[in-house]
Amino acid sequence: MNWIENIFEGGLWNSRFIIILAVIFGLLGAILLFVIASVDIYDTITYVINAYFNHEHPEHFHENVIGGIIGAIDFYLIGVVMIIFSFGLYELFISEIDPASDEEGNKNKVLAIHSLDQLKDKISKVIVMVLVVGFFQKVGHTIFTGALELFYLALSITAVSVGLYFLSKVGHHDH
């Protein structure tokens, strides 16, 4: 009966390698997002160059430029989430990534993941940044017609700032 248990436990333990699919496709997703963001930046650059060479100032020129750049930043940040996710899953379920350590064995702290909670915390912080960038992208395209709307804008910016302040305090303990 012991050999059945050994075979079952060995198979169960080796089933963790299914995580490789999430790692590979997470990295492919990150690469795709980085390519899309880079193309968006390139398109924004060509838009600006064409406008200046043609001595044009299209309507909503500044909003379009800022929107293109912020949109690309959004894609880059989501790509970073995918990379952190892939690295974290690999290190948690498969093996530590040896090239991430220097000669003294010190681990790269940006991508070092030791628990699912750490992975969740790192990903959630980047997702919050994606939401903040998306918020400012939407604000950039909003037309304000009254004092009350500007007051709401000021309140929302204050709320985002307070949220980012408290987010920066999470995980930092002063001893």
Secondary structure in CASP SS format (residue, H / E / C, confidence):
PFRMAT SS
TARGET T0000
AUTHOR 0000-0000-0000
METHOD secondary structure of the structure
MODEL  1
M C 1.00
N H 1.00
W H 1.00
I H 1.00
E H 1.00
N H 1.00
I H 1.00
F H 1.00
E H 1.00
G H 1.00
G H 1.00
L H 1.00
W H 1.00
N H 1.00
S H 1.00
R H 1.00
F H 1.00
I H 1.00
I H 1.00
I H 1.00
L H 1.00
A H 1.00
V H 1.00
I H 1.00
F H 1.00
G H 1.00
L H 1.00
L H 1.00
G H 1.00
A H 1.00
I H 1.00
L H 1.00
L H 1.00
F H 1.00
V H 1.00
I H 1.00
A H 1.00
S H 1.00
V H 1.00
D H 1.00
I H 1.00
Y H 1.00
D H 1.00
T H 1.00
I H 1.00
T H 1.00
Y H 1.00
V H 1.00
I H 1.00
N H 1.00
A H 1.00
Y H 1.00
F H 1.00
N C 1.00
H C 1.00
E C 1.00
H C 1.00
P C 1.00
E C 1.00
H C 1.00
F H 1.00
H H 1.00
E H 1.00
N H 1.00
V H 1.00
I H 1.00
G H 1.00
G H 1.00
I H 1.00
I H 1.00
G H 1.00
A H 1.00
I H 1.00
D H 1.00
F H 1.00
Y H 1.00
L H 1.00
I H 1.00
G H 1.00
V H 1.00
V H 1.00
M H 1.00
I H 1.00
I H 1.00
F H 1.00
S H 1.00
F H 1.00
G H 1.00
L H 1.00
Y H 1.00
E H 1.00
L H 1.00
F H 1.00
I C 1.00
S C 1.00
E C 1.00
I C 1.00
D H 1.00
P H 1.00
A H 1.00
S E 1.00
D C 1.00
E C 1.00
E C 1.00
G C 1.00
N C 1.00
K E 1.00
N C 1.00
K C 1.00
V C 1.00
L C 1.00
A C 1.00
I C 1.00
H C 1.00
S C 1.00
L H 1.00
D H 1.00
Q H 1.00
L H 1.00
K H 1.00
D H 1.00
K H 1.00
I H 1.00
S H 1.00
K H 1.00
V H 1.00
I H 1.00
V H 1.00
M H 1.00
V H 1.00
L H 1.00
V H 1.00
V H 1.00
G H 1.00
F H 1.00
F H 1.00
Q H 1.00
K H 1.00
V H 1.00
G H 1.00
H C 1.00
T C 1.00
I C 1.00
F C 1.00
T C 1.00
G C 1.00
A H 1.00
L H 1.00
E H 1.00
L H 1.00
F H 1.00
Y H 1.00
L H 1.00
A H 1.00
L H 1.00
S H 1.00
I H 1.00
T H 1.00
A H 1.00
V H 1.00
S H 1.00
V H 1.00
G H 1.00
L H 1.00
Y H 1.00
F H 1.00
L H 1.00
S H 1.00
K H 1.00
V C 1.00
G C 1.00
H C 1.00
H C 1.00
D C 1.00
H C 1.00
END
